Structures are given as C-alpha cells and as structure tokens.
Amino acid sequence: MGPNGEEMETAAIVTTAASRDIAAIHARMPVIVSPDAFDFWLDCANVDAATAAALIAPAPAGLLKAYEISRAVNRTANDGPQLIEPMVPAPSGAEANPGAPAKKGTKDERQPSLF
C-alpha cells in the first residue's frame, strides 16, 4: 500500500546463482519459475515463504542458450527485435558491429558521457 492507503503495483526480480549455461557470463541470474509452479509461487495465503523459497534455484541445464548479440543493446535509445538476434560475422573489411562502441582512444558520439 502507498503512503495514502492506495494500492500500488510493484515488481521485483528475484535472483539466484547462475546455472552452468550462463555462469561464464555472470555469477547470478533471475529465478525462472516454471509455468506449472506459478499458482504455488503466488499462493501467499496457503504457501509459506520458506516453502515457496524452494523454487529459488538456478535454471535447469539446457533451459537457456547464450549467444553473442549486438552491443547496440547497451544504449537505451536503441529498441527492436534485432537487438537480440545472434551476431553474424561481418565480411572481412566491413564494420563487424555497427552498434559497438568506437575503437579505444576515440570518442563514441552515440553515447553521452558524464565526464
């Protein structure tokens, strides 16, 4: 409830240790609750927190697949399904990743800086 008694919609991302599939990318990952456990996870009236916490575990092996995507995803101005498409190696001599930051030592005008 909000400070004036109004109902507030909120969300949280619950994390756990990374599964083997993505541990090389990051040590933690969001908890993935399987669809058949949704009712159990959300049933606060009948399921206590300690019991529901049993669902907080790394994803099963093979559930997730990691692949390189465009670095354009790192800029909030960029949006669209192309951001999560797997990277395709560019032909020799072509810019490999148009959304990638500028080469070291040059200023990247696409991304504002605080400094």
WOKAPE-V53046 format. One record per backbone hydrogen bond with DSSP energy under -1.0 kcal/mol. NH is the residue of the N-H (numbers start at 1). CO is the residue of the C=O. E is the energy in kcal/mol with one decimal. If there is no record, write none. Layout:
# WOKAPE-V53046
nh = [NH NH]
co = [CO CO]
e = [E E]
This chain:
# WOKAPE-V53046
nh = [2 5 16 18 22 23 25 26 29 31 37 38 41 42 44 47 52 53 54 55 56 57 63 73 74 75 78 83 84 85 87 94 100 106 111]
co = [6 2 29 27 19 19 22 22 16 14 34 35 37 38 42 43 48 49 51 52 53 55 60 70 71 72 75 80 81 82 68 91 97 103 108]
e = [-3.9 -1.9 -2.5 -2.7 -1.1 -1.3 -2.0 -1.8 -2.3 -3.3 -2.4 -1.3 -2.7 -2.3 -1.8 -2.1 -2.4 -2.2 -1.4 -2.1 -1.8 -1.3 -2.0 -1.3 -1.9 -1.5 -1.8 -1.6 -1.4 -1.0 -2.6 -2.2 -2.2 -2.1 -1.1]
